[in-house]
Amino acid sequence: MRLFELGQMASDRFPLRRAALPLLEELRQASGHTVHLSVADGADVVFVERLHTLAGIRLMADSGRRMPAHVTSGGKVLAAFDPAVAQARRRAGFPRMTDRTIISAADWDRTLADVRRSGIAVSIGESHPQLTSVAAPVRNVRGRAFAAISVAGPSPEFGDFGRASRLVLTAAAKLSHTLAGRVSPGLAG
């Protein structure tokens, strides 16, 4: 219990999470989907905040707080805009989670190039067969991603990718602007 308590105290003091919460709630309301705020940790993505919808709770009940970057839209967008994340995943390999998971360095490189061109990443059935997500990067003044915002929901109910993309791009841009000059060097550097 003491470790749990310490973890909660650290989470509550995390400036990125604190600044993001109002935007994440706004995004959940606007999209109707579960929203995530994630950061990279080596070759993985860690969800530092997750605001569920009822469909999201049902679909992500057994989903952990850490996933390989190559299977999530948030991980892809972090890797596309931070070469260290892309390299870490390449070195760690590409374990298959579904039949749609990226499993080769060539596919990884093509995907990241597409993400850099469009500014968003999509994951359709790559971490879970019935899960779709769209993410955008939260960037520092140099353009490097230090976090990602995503919306996720059941694939059959996901709906309009264009609308979801616009919503996550707007939320990520607002958070990037809000944090400009206020984020610790470890996150913004």
N, C-alpha and C positions, 0 to 999 in steps of 0.2 A: 504494500500500500504506500510505503514511503517513496518508492520509485515512481509510482503513478502520480503521487502528489507533486514530486519534483518535476516530472514531465509536464504536468498541467501548468505549473508556475512558469516554466520556461516557455511554453507555448503562448501563454497569455502575455508574455513580455516581448514576443517576437514582433518587431515593428512592421514587417511585411504583412503578416497575418492580420494584425490590428487595422492597418490601413486598408486592406482588401475587403474586410467583412461587409461593409455597407455596399460596395460594388458587387460583391458576390451575391448578396441577397437581392439586389436589384436585377441582376442577371438571371437568377433563379425565377423570379417573378415574371420577367419578360419572356424567357425562353420556355418555361414550363418543364425544364429538365434539371437533373442533378448538376451541380457545378463543383469544380475542383480548382484549388490553387495548389500548384506543385512546384517543387524545386528539384534540381539534379543532385544526386549523390553518387559520384562516380558514373558507372554505367546504368544506373537505375534512376527512376523518378520516385520522389517521396511526396505523397499528398499531405500537405500541411493543413489543409482545410477541405472539408467536403460537406456541402449543404445538399441534403437529399430531397427528392420528391418521392411520392409513394412508389412510383414505378422504379425509381433508382434504388430504393431500399430493397425491393424485391430482387432486382437484378444483381446488385452489388453487395448483397448480404455477406458473402464469403470472400469478398475482395479485400486484400490487405492494403496497408498504407504505403507499400513499396512494390513497384513493378519494374520489369526491365524496360528501358527507355524505348526500345524498338517496337513495342506492342501498344503503346499509348499515344494519343495525339499530343498530349503535353510533353512526353519524352521526345517525340520527333521534333517538335518546335524548339525545345531547348537545345537539342543537338544541332539543328539547322543554324541556330544563331549563337552557338558556343562550340567552337571546334574541339575543346577539351572533352566535352560530353560525347561528341560524335566519335572521337578516338577511343575513349574509354569503352564505349559499347562495341566498337569494332574489335578491340583487344579481347573483350569478354565473350564475344561470339553472339550468335542469334538463335537462342533456343526457341523451338517451335512451341506455341501454346495452342494454336488452332491451325486449320488448313489454310488460313489467310495470312498468317504471320510472316513477316519478312525473315528470310533465313540465309541471305547471302550479302556479302559486302557490296556487291554491284547493285543489288536492289536497294540497299540502305543508302548508298551514294545517290542514286537516281531519285529516291524519295526525298532526301534532304535538299537536293537541287530544286525539286518542285516546290517544296515548302518555302525555300528562300524566295522563289519567284512570286508565289501567291501570298506569302505572309501568314498563312494558316496551315495547320496540319489536320488530317482526318484519319481516323482509325475506324474501320468497318469490320467488325468480327475478328479482330486481330488478337485481343486479349481474352475475349469471351465471345462465343459464336453469335450471341444475340445483342451485343453492345456496340453502339456507334457513338463516336465522340468527335468534337471539333475543338481545336485549341489555337490560341494566339500567344505570342511572346510578350512578356513584360520585360522591357529593355532599359539598359542604362543609357547615358548620354552618348556612349560610343557605339550603340546599336547591339551590344551583346545581351543576350537573354539571361536573366538571373531568376526568372520564374515563368510559369505559364498559367493561363486561365483557360479552362475548358468547360464545355457543356457535354453531358453524356446521357444517353437514354436507350431504351429498347429499340433495336434496329427497325422493327416493323412500324413503330410509332414515331420515329425520329422527326420526320417531316422535312422541311425546306432547309437544305444545306446553305443556301445563299443567306437566308435570314439568320441562321445560327452563326455563320461566319461573320456577318456584320455585327452581331451582338457581342461576340467574343473579341473581335478586333477593337470595338469601341471600349469595352470594359478594360482590356489590356492597355490601350492607349491612355485611358484615364488614370489607371494605376501607375503607369510609367511616369506620367506627368506629376501625379500627386507625390510620388516618392523621389522625384528628381531633387538632388541635393540633401535629402533627408535619410537616405539609406546608408548603412554602414559600409565602409570600404570593402568588406568581405563579400557583400552582396552586389555592390555596384561596380566594383573594380574590374 
